[in-house]
Amino acid sequence: MFTNQQLTAEIDGLRRFSRHLTRDPDDADDLLQSTLARAMEKSEKFKSNTNLKGWCSKIMYNLFVSRYRRNRRYGSILDPQPFIDAATEPGREFHYACCAELQDAWQKLDGRQKQALDYYCFDGLRYRDIAREMDLPIGTVRSRVYRAREKLSEYVSAELRN
């Protein structure tokens, strides 16, 4: 068991860890709140005289991974308003042309490179996490992400020149 004061003392460190994991202040606050609720709910499982911050950090990491997997499986709900606002701005024609070229270039990428770049750019995973997810050496992941970026750049540049 632990006291509320002990848990409160760990909030700043847990907040930093949640921001490191999510890279988004709002998601970080949600993750922190879920972690604190889960820690209080499961407080009887905490062994006295052990590392409370470590125990809570493990809860946080497990919640983060569960949410990541759920979002990856079912997708996340996007707020359409930024896209609507961007679409109504004047002078967006060039932007749309570039987006179309980028989409075409994305489709031309090799599946393995596309997957690695997708994990890196859109899911925000680090190389070591991608390597673990794809069951590959980290060097292979780095080269796939690099090659995918280079190919995208080549494809888009060639299309825009035409």
C-alpha positions as protocol buffer text, in pm:
chain_id: "A"
residue {
  index: 1
  type: MET
  ca { x: 0 y: 0 z: 0 }
}
residue {
  index: 2
  type: PHE
  ca { x: 98 y: 361 z: -48 }
}
residue {
  index: 3
  type: THR
  ca { x: -46 y: 693 z: 62 }
}
residue {
  index: 4
  type: ASN
  ca { x: -196 y: 962 z: -156 }
}
residue {
  index: 5
  type: GLN
  ca { x: 93 y: 1188 z: -53 }
}
residue {
  index: 6
  type: GLN
  ca { x: 346 y: 937 z: -185 }
}
residue {
  index: 7
  type: LEU
  ca { x: 157 y: 912 z: -514 }
}
residue {
  index: 8
  type: THR
  ca { x: 124 y: 1290 z: -539 }
}
residue {
  index: 9
  type: ALA
  ca { x: 500 y: 1324 z: -497 }
}
residue {
  index: 10
  type: GLU
  ca { x: 554 y: 1114 z: -812 }
}
residue {
  index: 11
  type: ILE
  ca { x: 318 y: 1311 z: -1040 }
}
residue {
  index: 12
  type: ASP
  ca { x: 580 y: 1545 z: -1190 }
}
residue {
  index: 13
  type: GLY
  ca { x: 806 y: 1258 z: -1295 }
}
residue {
  index: 14
  type: LEU
  ca { x: 513 y: 1061 z: -1430 }
}
residue {
  index: 15
  type: ARG
  ca { x: 393 y: 1366 z: -1625 }
}
residue {
  index: 16
  type: ARG
  ca { x: 736 y: 1397 z: -1789 }
}
residue {
  index: 17
  type: PHE
  ca { x: 730 y: 1028 z: -1878 }
}
residue {
  index: 18
  type: SER
  ca { x: 379 y: 1053 z: -2025 }
}
residue {
  index: 19
  type: ARG
  ca { x: 481 y: 1349 z: -2242 }
}
residue {
  index: 20
  type: HIS
  ca { x: 786 y: 1156 z: -2356 }
}
residue {
  index: 21
  type: LEU
  ca { x: 568 y: 862 z: -2458 }
}
residue {
  index: 22
  type: THR
  ca { x: 284 y: 1050 z: -2627 }
}
residue {
  index: 23
  type: ARG
  ca { x: 458 y: 1364 z: -2754 }
}
residue {
  index: 24
  type: ASP
  ca { x: 125 y: 1544 z: -2710 }
}
residue {
  index: 25
  type: PRO
  ca { x: 31 y: 1742 z: -2396 }
}
residue {
  index: 26
  type: ASP
  ca { x: -339 y: 1651 z: -2406 }
}
residue {
  index: 27
  type: ASP
  ca { x: -276 y: 1281 z: -2462 }
}
residue {
  index: 28
  type: ALA
  ca { x: -8 y: 1293 z: -2194 }
}
residue {
  index: 29
  type: ASP
  ca { x: -253 y: 1435 z: -1940 }
}
residue {
  index: 30
  type: ASP
  ca { x: -510 y: 1167 z: -2030 }
}
residue {
  index: 31
  type: LEU
  ca { x: -246 y: 897 z: -1992 }
}
residue {
  index: 32
  type: LEU
  ca { x: -133 y: 1039 z: -1658 }
}
residue {
  index: 33
  type: GLN
  ca { x: -490 y: 1049 z: -1529 }
}
residue {
  index: 34
  type: SER
  ca { x: -554 y: 690 z: -1638 }
}
residue {
  index: 35
  type: THR
  ca { x: -229 y: 581 z: -1476 }
}
residue {
  index: 36
  type: LEU
  ca { x: -311 y: 746 z: -1145 }
}
residue {
  index: 37
  type: ALA
  ca { x: -660 y: 596 z: -1146 }
}
residue {
  index: 38
  type: ARG
  ca { x: -524 y: 249 z: -1223 }
}
residue {
  index: 39
  type: ALA
  ca { x: -255 y: 283 z: -955 }
}
residue {
  index: 40
  type: MET
  ca { x: -513 y: 377 z: -693 }
}
residue {
  index: 41
  type: GLU
  ca { x: -744 y: 99 z: -810 }
}
residue {
  index: 42
  type: LYS
  ca { x: -467 y: -162 z: -786 }
}
residue {
  index: 43
  type: SER
  ca { x: -293 y: -17 z: -478 }
}
residue {
  index: 44
  type: GLU
  ca { x: -326 y: -345 z: -288 }
}
residue {
  index: 45
  type: LYS
  ca { x: -90 y: -507 z: -541 }
}
residue {
  index: 46
  type: PHE
  ca { x: 187 y: -257 z: -467 }
}
residue {
  index: 47
  type: LYS
  ca { x: 455 y: -402 z: -241 }
}
residue {
  index: 48
  type: SER
  ca { x: 557 y: -169 z: 40 }
}
residue {
  index: 49
  type: ASN
  ca { x: 914 y: -38 z: 47 }
}
residue {
  index: 50
  type: THR
  ca { x: 955 y: -79 z: -329 }
}
residue {
  index: 51
  type: ASN
  ca { x: 983 y: 180 z: -606 }
}
residue {
  index: 52
  type: LEU
  ca { x: 644 y: 352 z: -643 }
}
residue {
  index: 53
  type: LYS
  ca { x: 757 y: 562 z: -939 }
}
residue {
  index: 54
  type: GLY
  ca { x: 883 y: 251 z: -1120 }
}
residue {
  index: 55
  type: TRP
  ca { x: 559 y: 67 z: -1050 }
}
residue {
  index: 56
  type: CYS
  ca { x: 348 y: 358 z: -1177 }
}
residue {
  index: 57
  type: SER
  ca { x: 576 y: 401 z: -1479 }
}
residue {
  index: 58
  type: LYS
  ca { x: 519 y: 37 z: -1572 }
}
residue {
  index: 59
  type: ILE
  ca { x: 143 y: 86 z: -1543 }
}
residue {
  index: 60
  type: MET
  ca { x: 173 y: 396 z: -1764 }
}
residue {
  index: 61
  type: TYR
  ca { x: 381 y: 218 z: -2025 }
}
residue {
  index: 62
  type: ASN
  ca { x: 139 y: -75 z: -2037 }
}
residue {
  index: 63
  type: LEU
  ca { x: -157 y: 161 z: -2079 }
}
residue {
  index: 64
  type: PHE
  ca { x: 28 y: 349 z: -2353 }
}
residue {
  index: 65
  type: VAL
  ca { x: 108 y: 29 z: -2545 }
}
residue {
  index: 66
  type: SER
  ca { x: -251 y: -93 z: -2510 }
}
residue {
  index: 67
  type: ARG
  ca { x: -386 y: 234 z: -2648 }
}
residue {
  index: 68
  type: TYR
  ca { x: -132 y: 233 z: -2930 }
}
residue {
  index: 69
  type: ARG
  ca { x: -231 y: -118 z: -3032 }
}
residue {
  index: 70
  type: ARG
  ca { x: -601 y: -37 z: -3008 }
}
residue {
  index: 71
  type: ASN
  ca { x: -560 y: 276 z: -3220 }
}
residue {
  index: 72
  type: ARG
  ca { x: -354 y: 86 z: -3471 }
}
residue {
  index: 73
  type: ARG
  ca { x: -612 y: -189 z: -3496 }
}
residue {
  index: 74
  type: TYR
  ca { x: -925 y: 24 z: -3506 }
}
residue {
  index: 75
  type: GLY
  ca { x: -785 y: 357 z: -3618 }
}
residue {
  index: 76
  type: SER
  ca { x: -822 y: 682 z: -3438 }
}
residue {
  index: 77
  type: ILE
  ca { x: -1097 y: 933 z: -3484 }
}
residue {
  index: 78
  type: LEU
  ca { x: -973 y: 1249 z: -3650 }
}
residue {
  index: 79
  type: ASP
  ca { x: -1113 y: 1594 z: -3602 }
}
residue {
  index: 80
  type: PRO
  ca { x: -1202 y: 1710 z: -3957 }
}
residue {
  index: 81
  type: GLN
  ca { x: -1198 y: 2083 z: -3872 }
}
residue {
  index: 82
  type: PRO
  ca { x: -826 y: 2146 z: -3947 }
}
residue {
  index: 83
  type: PHE
  ca { x: -872 y: 1986 z: -4288 }
}
residue {
  index: 84
  type: ILE
  ca { x: -1182 y: 2193 z: -4357 }
}
residue {
  index: 85
  type: ASP
  ca { x: -1001 y: 2511 z: -4252 }
}
residue {
  index: 86
  type: ALA
  ca { x: -701 y: 2426 z: -4469 }
}
residue {
  index: 87
  type: ALA
  ca { x: -922 y: 2351 z: -4767 }
}
residue {
  index: 88
  type: THR
  ca { x: -1086 y: 2693 z: -4752 }
}
residue {
  index: 89
  type: GLU
  ca { x: -762 y: 2893 z: -4735 }
}
residue {
  index: 90
  type: PRO
  ca { x: -682 y: 3088 z: -5051 }
}
residue {
  index: 91
  type: GLY
  ca { x: -380 y: 2978 z: -5255 }
}
residue {
  index: 92
  type: ARG
  ca { x: -394 y: 2611 z: -5155 }
}
residue {
  index: 93
  type: GLU
  ca { x: -389 y: 2475 z: -5512 }
}
residue {
  index: 94
  type: PHE
  ca { x: -12 y: 2419 z: -5512 }
}
residue {
  index: 95
  type: HIS
  ca { x: -38 y: 2248 z: -5175 }
}
residue {
  index: 96
  type: TYR
  ca { x: -304 y: 2011 z: -5309 }
}
residue {
  index: 97
  type: ALA
  ca { x: -91 y: 1933 z: -5614 }
}
residue {
  index: 98
  type: CYS
  ca { x: 203 y: 1846 z: -5388 }
}
residue {
  index: 99
  type: CYS
  ca { x: -20 y: 1630 z: -5169 }
}
residue {
  index: 100
  type: ALA
  ca { x: -145 y: 1441 z: -5474 }
}
residue {
  index: 101
  type: GLU
  ca { x: 212 y: 1386 z: -5593 }
}
residue {
  index: 102
  type: LEU
  ca { x: 314 y: 1269 z: -5247 }
}
residue {
  index: 103
  type: GLN
  ca { x: 23 y: 1026 z: -5236 }
}
residue {
  index: 104
  type: ASP
  ca { x: 121 y: 883 z: -5575 }
}
residue {
  index: 105
  type: ALA
  ca { x: 482 y: 854 z: -5461 }
}
residue {
  index: 106
  type: TRP
  ca { x: 372 y: 680 z: -5139 }
}
residue {
  index: 107
  type: GLN
  ca { x: 191 y: 415 z: -5344 }
}
residue {
  index: 108
  type: LYS
  ca { x: 510 y: 345 z: -5542 }
}
residue {
  index: 109
  type: LEU
  ca { x: 715 y: 261 z: -5232 }
}
residue {
  index: 110
  type: ASP
  ca { x: 816 y: -96 z: -5156 }
}
residue {
  index: 111
  type: GLY
  ca { x: 587 y: -246 z: -4890 }
}
residue {
  index: 112
  type: ARG
  ca { x: 865 y: -302 z: -4638 }
}
residue {
  index: 113
  type: GLN
  ca { x: 996 y: 53 z: -4674 }
}
residue {
  index: 114
  type: LYS
  ca { x: 644 y: 192 z: -4658 }
}
residue {
  index: 115
  type: GLN
  ca { x: 576 y: 3 z: -4335 }
}
residue {
  index: 116
  type: ALA
  ca { x: 898 y: 123 z: -4170 }
}
residue {
  index: 117
  type: LEU
  ca { x: 838 y: 484 z: -4274 }
}
residue {
  index: 118
  type: ASP
  ca { x: 475 y: 461 z: -4162 }
}
residue {
  index: 119
  type: TYR
  ca { x: 582 y: 348 z: -3815 }
}
residue {
  index: 120
  type: TYR
  ca { x: 844 y: 623 z: -3798 }
}
residue {
  index: 121
  type: CYS
  ca { x: 651 y: 920 z: -3939 }
}
residue {
  index: 122
  type: PHE
  ca { x: 287 y: 852 z: -3863 }
}
residue {
  index: 123
  type: ASP
  ca { x: 303 y: 640 z: -3549 }
}
residue {
  index: 124
  type: GLY
  ca { x: 600 y: 830 z: -3404 }
}
residue {
  index: 125
  type: LEU
  ca { x: 789 y: 516 z: -3308 }
}
residue {
  index: 126
  type: ARG
  ca { x: 1163 y: 519 z: -3252 }
}
residue {
  index: 127
  type: TYR
  ca { x: 1395 y: 298 z: -3452 }
}
residue {
  index: 128
  type: ARG
  ca { x: 1437 y: 46 z: -3171 }
}
residue {
  index: 129
  type: ASP
  ca { x: 1058 y: 17 z: -3128 }
}
residue {
  index: 130
  type: ILE
  ca { x: 1011 y: -29 z: -3502 }
}
residue {
  index: 131
  type: ALA
  ca { x: 1283 y: -295 z: -3500 }
}
residue {
  index: 132
  type: ARG
  ca { x: 1103 y: -476 z: -3220 }
}
residue {
  index: 133
  type: GLU
  ca { x: 766 y: -444 z: -3396 }
}
residue {
  index: 134
  type: MET
  ca { x: 900 y: -566 z: -3732 }
}
residue {
  index: 135
  type: ASP
  ca { x: 1138 y: -820 z: -3574 }
}
residue {
  index: 136
  type: LEU
  ca { x: 1439 y: -675 z: -3758 }
}
residue {
  index: 137
  type: PRO
  ca { x: 1783 y: -543 z: -3662 }
}
residue {
  index: 138
  type: ILE
  ca { x: 1783 y: -170 z: -3591 }
}
residue {
  index: 139
  type: GLY
  ca { x: 2027 y: -106 z: -3878 }
}
residue {
  index: 140
  type: THR
  ca { x: 1784 y: -259 z: -4126 }
}
residue {
  index: 141
  type: VAL
  ca { x: 1507 y: -35 z: -3998 }
}
residue {
  index: 142
  type: ARG
  ca { x: 1726 y: 275 z: -4027 }
}
residue {
  index: 143
  type: SER
  ca { x: 1820 y: 193 z: -4385 }
}
residue {
  index: 144
  type: ARG
  ca { x: 1458 y: 121 z: -4484 }
}
residue {
  index: 145
  type: VAL
  ca { x: 1339 y: 453 z: -4342 }
}
residue {
  index: 146
  type: TYR
  ca { x: 1627 y: 637 z: -4511 }
}
residue {
  index: 147
  type: ARG
  ca { x: 1568 y: 469 z: -4847 }
}
residue {
  index: 148
  type: ALA
  ca { x: 1194 y: 531 z: -4828 }
}
residue {
  index: 149
  type: ARG
  ca { x: 1254 y: 902 z: -4763 }
}
residue {
  index: 150
  type: GLU
  ca { x: 1500 y: 921 z: -5052 }
}
residue {
  index: 151
  type: LYS
  ca { x: 1258 y: 747 z: -5290 }
}
residue {
  index: 152
  type: LEU
  ca { x: 970 y: 972 z: -5185 }
}
residue {
  index: 153
  type: SER
  ca { x: 1187 y: 1276 z: -5247 }
}
residue {
  index: 154
  type: GLU
  ca { x: 1293 y: 1145 z: -5589 }
}
residue {
  index: 155
  type: TYR
  ca { x: 939 y: 1056 z: -5695 }
}
residue {
  index: 156
  type: VAL
  ca { x: 788 y: 1387 z: -5587 }
}
residue {
  index: 157
  type: SER
  ca { x: 1069 y: 1593 z: -5740 }
}
residue {
  index: 158
  type: ALA
  ca { x: 1036 y: 1409 z: -6071 }
}
residue {
  index: 159
  type: GLU
  ca { x: 658 y: 1452 z: -6076 }
}
residue {
  index: 160
  type: LEU
  ca { x: 673 y: 1823 z: -5994 }
}
residue {
  index: 161
  type: ARG
  ca { x: 931 y: 1881 z: -6270 }
}
residue {
  index: 162
  type: ASN
  ca { x: 695 y: 1727 z: -6528 }
}
